[in-house]
Amino acid sequence: MDKKNYFLDEKPEKLTYGGVFRKIDDWARARSLWVVAYGTGCGSIELRPTFTSRFDAERLGMRMVGTPRQADVLIISGYLTVKTLKRVIRVYEQMQSPKYVVALGACPINGGMYYDSYNAINQLDLYLPVDVWITGCMPRPEAILAGFKRLQELIDSGRADGWKKYIENLDWYRENQRKIIKNWKMPNYNW
Amino acid sequence: MWSKIFYAFLTLLGGIAYGLLLGGISRKITARMQNRRGPTVWQNFIDLWKLFRKKTAVSHGVMFYLAPMFRLVGGAGTFLLVPIVIDSPYLSNFSFGGDLIVIMYFMVLGCLGMALGAAESGHPHAPIGVTRGLSQMAGYELPFVISVVVLMIADKTATVEGIVRAQQGGILHWHLFTHPFAAAAAFISLLGMMTSYPFQVVLAPQEIAVGPPTEYSSTFLSYMFSGRSVFAMAKYLLFMDLFLGGAGSLLEAFAKTFLVFLWPLFITNVFPRFRLEQSVRFFWTWPTFIGLVDLLRISLMR
């Protein structure tokens, strides 16, 4: 079968957003956040209690899904190595718009305790648009739930537009990503 | 004729809505059994709207686009062939002579369409899920068909309506009580049809992501979502008609389908998962054996 068929190897045209249903859309999107079950660092250990019986994130309408195609939220849980960054970019671009990024912990903000590491990145929003930051090392499930409450507010008022910024400033993001990832052995655009 | 089509359309919408609501109730009950609060019972409607309005930028070929439609049409077709309220001109749907055999064919259609579409998506998890789904279908179809044949021989009819009419006159005339072995076989195979948990080998979360629909997103997934809920409704209604005596009013139909819905739900929450070969072996031994016993009994008694 034609391999090229699986990737859309061209820049996406500017996605329009809005219409008559925009209020209902935002309301529904805020109350049905599907999180891709992918942990990049130590923070993913805090996501398990968040999503199971003790803290029960499902009462906010959130659930874990096993594939980026069906997910709305990508959680960067903790430190991000260069090797993982490549996977994270692929996962993020395979998610369907509108999509949101939540960064957990100190590491994506300024490197945290890995600030001088040779293979961990220091500042996440050079490479991916982040909608909500949750500080702490590591943030407790209560903090994560508070962060998701904030994300819901942002979506509800139509201000969580990181995915739009990513498409508008794609060249800038690509430049930054290619500076870090030396062996770019993947399609140019993988949505 | 046109009014019948109009009412069939209305029942279809009602069926999707009630199926989504039952899905929400099942999420709530599961949450309470796990000592959680759980989402609202309307959560599935919110999910459906969100999925329907998301952008879609994936292209994998024609069959990839058609598969969710197959799923929806397979579900809707089965739903429209099963009479909901007997004797009602609006709610008996398009049942006709010999429809039970057509229904059994129609129930396979959605799975086959899904298999073709998932195979075209190119994701390695999809063919694994498809293989598992079709193998397991071969497993649960056997006891189900045996128990349906038992009912056909017992009532000397191949229509759902005829089988419902044979059960009128009180609870003890229900096939659940007059043919308990056939009912047991069919209700065990219902667990496989609903892929409730000991037999959840198709989607198999934590193992093969979500199996066949791994590559499906947004609007496609919303079609599959509604197709799945209307298909589930069709099965509940079919089991209500075959074993619980059908329904004389809409309220009775709601109550009895809710009873059928509770059976796989309570099983699914207390069991871990079989492997594929364990699942198929189970279906081909116990429920098949129970069904064959009843088939032998009904053939000797005639």
Interface residues (C-beta under 8 A of the other chain):
Chain A: M1 N5 Y6 L8 P12 L15 F21 I24 D25 A28 R29 R31 S32 T52 S53 D56 E58 R59 L60 G61 V65 G66 T67 R69 Q70 D72 Q96 S97 P98 W191
Chain B: R27 A31 Q34 N35 R36 R37 G38 P39 T40 Q43 I46 D47 W49 K50 R53 K54 K55 T56 A57 V58 S59 H60 G61 G122 P205 Q206 A209 V210 P213 T214 E215 Y216 S217 S218 L221
